[in-house]
Amino acid sequence: MCFIDIPADISLRWQQRIHPQAKLLSYDSVSVLSDTSDGVFTVIWAKFPAADTFVYSFTVYFPEGLPYVFSWGEGALLYVDSVQGIRKIKTKAQTIDLLFHEEAFKSSQLSEEVYYIQVGSGRNHDRQKDYRLHRGDKIYVEKSGRLCRYIVGPFETEKQAKERLGFYRKQVSDAFIMKGKRK
């Protein structure tokens, strides 16, 4: 879930209906309260992070027996605005096509070509800790003579890499996407 242009330091609550047969496997839990009762996944920030774009990740398992195409419930974003009171923004329901995602997953598993984001280069081969990584990302060092390139990934599709590029451009304005072999 991606949040864009939400005021910093406000109280915010986001909710997502969970399909009755689905199971929530994991979710980001840094400085938030969460609850999954009554088939609704609720996340509450006492003070929302100061960022133009903020990505909150969660993983849901869809068991066999679900129809190949179904609607993933709508969510609601509610936040407190000191001038206008509580504001509610509803997110639209999405259609999940399991067959499409299954085929995409199979084809990506066979592909050796993946996408990375290059965040830096230089002669010092011990700069991995200079970069703040998005949760779950890994940084790799590619050496060519005395030059080292620092790349983050892999991402299965160019679209996934583009979605993450904004996060890294906040740290390194000239970060860019590159195609490469799976490491």
N, C-alpha and C positions, 0 to 999 in steps of 0.2 A: 504494500500500500504506500503510495507516495503522497505526501502532504506538501502543498506549494503555497507560499505567501500567507502562512498562519502567523499572527502576531506572537512575538516571543514572550515568555514568562506569564502566559495566561493559563488558566485552568481549562483543560480540554478533555473531552471524552469521545471516543470513537467506538462504534459497535458494528459487528458483522454477524448476521445470522449464519449458523453452521448447519449444513444439510444434515438431517436426522441420522443418516447412515455414515456420515463422514466423521473422522476422528482428527482432532487437533494434535499434531505430533510435537511441534516446537514453535516457539515464538520469541522475539526479542523481549527481554525483560529489564533492560537497563533503565533505572529510575522511573518505572511505571508500575501501576497496580493492574492486575488483570484478573478476569473472572470468566468462567465458561459455563455458568449455570443457565438452565432453561433454554439451551440451544442457541445462546447468544454469546459471542466472544466480545468482551468489553475490555477496553484499555483506557486507563485514566492517567493523565499527566497532571501533577499538581502545578508544575511550571513547564510549559512547552519549550523545547530547545530553540535557541536563537539560530535559525538557519533559513535561507531562502527556500530550500528544498530539503525535506527530511523523509527518509525511507524507513518504513517499519515493516519487518519481514515476519511472516509466519508460514508454517508448512502444514498442509492438511492432507490426510490420507483418504482417498476415495476407494472403498472396497468394491470387489466384484459384485455384480448384482444390480448396480446402479444402471439406469438407462444410459445409452451412449451419449445422449444429449440431454442436459437438464439445466435448470436455471439456478445459479448461485445467488443466494439471497442478497437483498440490498442492505447497505450499511447506512449508518447515520453518524454524522460528525456534529457534535454539539460543543460550543465553547462560550465562555463568559466574556462579554464585552462590557467594560465598566460604564460605557455611555449608553449602549443600547440593550443591556441585559443579556440573557442567554440567547445565542443565535444557533439555529439548527440548519445544517446543510445535508441533504440526503444524497447518497450515492446511488447510482442506478444498478439494478440487477444485471448480472452478466450471464451469458450463455456459455456453458462449459461443454466442449465437444471432446469426450474422452478418446474417441477413435482418432481424431486429428492429433491430439497430444501424444497418444501412444505411438503413432507412426512417426511423429517428429522426434520422440525420444529414441526410438529404435534407429532412425537414420543418423541421429547425432552420435549414438554409441559406436556406429561403424566409421564415422568420419574421423580422420586424423587431423583435419583442418579445424582450428578453433580460433577465437579472437582474444587478444590481450590488449591492455592499455599500458602504453609506455609512459611512465611517470618521471623518468630521469635517465641521465647518462653521465659518465665521468670516469676518471682514472682510479678513484678510490673504490675498492670492491667491498667495503664494509659499511654501506650507507642504507641498508634495508630499514633500519630503525628510524631513519629520518622521515619516513613516510607514515602517515596515519592511514590505516587500512579500514575499509568497510568490513563490517562483521562477516566472517566466513571467507573473505578473500585471502589469497596468498600472493606473496611477492617473490619473484624469481630474478636471479642475476644471470645475464648472458654475457660471457666474456669473449672478446675478440681482440687478441693481442693484449694491450694494456687498457683498452677501453671496456667499460662495463655498462650494460643497459639494464635498467630496473623496470620490470614489467609485472603487471598484476593480472590475474585471471586464473584459469581460462574461462571464457564465456562461450557457450555453445553456438550462439547466433550473434550476428552483428547488432541486432536490435537490443539484446541483453547488454552488450558492451556499451552501446550508445546510452542506454538508461543509466548505467553506472558512471559514465564519463563525467557527468556533472559533478558528482561527488569529488572526483579526483582533480577536476579543473579548479575547484575552490582552493586547493593546496598548490597545484602546479598549473599555471594558466595555459601552458603549451602542451599539456598531456594529450595524447592522441591514440587512436585505435589502430592496431596492426593485426594482420592475419599471420598465423604461425602453426607449427606442428604441436600436437598435444605433448605435454611434458610428463 
